[in-house]
Amino acid sequence: MQAWEYHVIYLDPDDFQHKQNGVPIATRALNRLGEVGWEAVAVVDMEQARKAILFKRPGQASTETATPTDAEQAEGVV
């Protein structure tokens, strides 16, 4: 059976408005996670228009809890 890793990030409405090099911060964060194998599988509305985005990717056979790598945290929203 396929093992999966899961990860959640939280985005505020400002993350879609503020840009770095012309690209919204939220877009940069989502692209960076995609580059390292994470796939967004759900978006949950939180308080004050904040969004929780759930990701998954194929995991190792072990049941250890995975933590995001430095590259995945580089945008500061993970």
N, C-alpha and C positions, 0 to 999 in steps of 0.2 A: 504494500500500500504506500502511496506517495506521502511523504512527510512534508509539512509546510511550515514556514516561518511566517510570523505576522508582525506588523509594525503599524503604529498610528502616529500621524502628525496632526497638529492643530493649526488652522489658518484663520486669521482675522480678515475682515473686509479690506483693511489697509494693505494687506499682503498682495492683493490684486491690483491696487492702485499705485503703490510705490514701485518705482522701476530702478533697475541697475543696468546700465548700458542699454537702455531702451526696452528691457525685458522685465515684466512684473516679477517681483520676488517670489510669488507663489509659483509661477511658471518655471522659474529657475530651479526651485526646490523639487517640483514634481519631475522635471526632466532629469535632474541629477539622480533621483531615486530610480527612475526608469533605466538609466544607464548602468546601474549596478544590479539589475534584475528584479526590482520591486514592481508589482503591478497593482494599480489602484482597483479595489473591488467594491468599495462602498463609500458613500459620503453621508455623514450624519450631521444634521443641523443641531447646533448647540445654542447656548444662550447668546444674545446680542449679535446674531448673524455669524457667529464663529462656526467654523466647519471642522469636523473631525474626519480625516480621510484615512481609511483602513487599506493597508497593503498586504499582499502576500507574495511569496516566491517559494520555489521548491527548496526544501530544507535538507539538512543532514538526517541520517537515520536516527541520530540520538534525539532525546527529548529535552536537551538543554535549551534554556531560554536564550535566544539570540538578542544581541544588542546592536544598534546601528554602528557602522564603522565611522571613522572620522570623516571620510568623504561624504557619507550620507548626512552628517550633521553640519556640513560646511555652510549651508545657507542659514543656519541659526534657527530654523523653524521645526527641526525634527528633534 
